[in-house]
Amino acid sequence: MNSTPVLHVENVDLVREGNPILREVSLTVRAGEHWALLGANGAGKSTLLSLLGAFAHPTRGTVEVLGHRLGRVDMRELRSHVGHVDPKHAPRSPLTVWQVVLTGLTNTAEWVPRWGPTAEQVALAERLIGLLGLSDRRDARWPTLSQGERGRALIARALMPSPRLLLLDEPATGLDVAGREQFLERIDILQRTYPDLASVLVTHHLEELPPGTTHVMLLRDGCCLAAGPADEVLTSDQVSKCFDHPIRIVRADGRWSVRAGGPDRSRVG
Ligand SMILES: Nc1ncnc2c1ncn2[C@@H]1O[C@H](COP(=O)(O)OP(=O)(O)OP(=O)(O)O)[C@@H](O)[C@H]1O
């Protein structure tokens, strides 16, 4: 296994229009780790993800993505090796699921004219479509897909170049309960199928954390409040501080959820 961290962020500050957005943030992500960035609206999660995806440079500090230091590398080239699931991605023409997934190889929103995948690439696309639970929607066109199906198609698309890193920005936002559970089930299958894949997922809802989440960073006002193994970081105390609200964390069947803080009323009979 490659021992270079997949991501290494050291003492990063990011200032935009004179405002500090990230302050002294450090993070190391290794192969096989599944991180969640958790924090309230405006905490800086998406901004940090944009650094990890080589979409932005830090103002101070260093960011290494797949062993390459931002500022010393062709960002566009580097991005092609990162599986970045952009929820706003949308092809303009009504591509099928199969086509959308294959555009992950050309890194384009549209099907590239005169480009054709190899037999191995087609086989990989079919395998990923199956892994994401979309085999029966393989030929369905983008405009006819549900939001959950689109999200899962985009994950399959991001995995086409066989990246070592998958970045997911609020992947379960807007999904109904069934859609969220299907998404979590597929993430679980994915993590078991690709044990070396590392991922970083942004969310503000603990209910949306995949059970395979190994590590968590709590962000508040651009600062890292806590970072480390999920069970050490996701305590009622720390999450309450992160969201500036009394919260009680409940862990059941490998999943996390929250209740309003205060006494545990479930035992009052
Ligand atoms: N281009 C920009 N210029 C100035 N301020 C920005 C810019 N982009 C983001 N911000 C500010 O930086 C802060 C962090 O934004 P960011 O989107 O990273 O937070 P977030 O934790 O992802 O929030 P949310 O959960 O609402 O998506 C916010 O206060 C936002 O207004």
The ligand as a Gaussian input file, in Angstrom:
#p B3LYP/6-31G(d) Opt

LIG

0 1
 N      -15.712000      33.583000      -2.235000
 C      -15.970000      33.959000      -0.967000
 N      -15.733000      35.221000      -0.578000
 C      -15.991000      35.617000       0.694000
 N      -16.500000      34.805000       1.630000
 C      -16.751000      33.540000       1.288000
 C      -16.504000      33.039000      -0.010000
 N      -16.860000      31.725000      -0.052000
 C      -17.314000      31.442000       1.184000
 N      -17.267000      32.513000       1.978000
 C      -17.652000      32.558000       3.402000
 O      -16.861000      31.626000       4.083000
 C      -17.584000      31.022000       5.148000
 C      -17.493000      29.509000       5.014000
 O      -18.214000      29.085000       3.853000
 P      -18.359000      27.560000       3.464000
 O      -19.261000      27.502000       2.279000
 O      -17.030000      26.943000       3.369000
 O      -19.094000      27.004000       4.758000
 P      -19.849000      25.615000       4.949000
 O      -19.431000      25.121000       6.310000
 O      -19.595000      24.712000       3.806000
 O      -21.342000      26.108000       4.989000
 P      -22.715000      25.385000       4.510000
 O      -22.917000      24.266000       5.459000
 O      -23.722000      26.480000       4.695000
 O      -22.540000      24.976000       3.089000
 C      -18.983000      31.564000       5.073000
 O      -19.112000      32.600000       6.015000
 C      -19.073000      32.115000       3.651000
 O      -19.962000      33.202000       3.615000

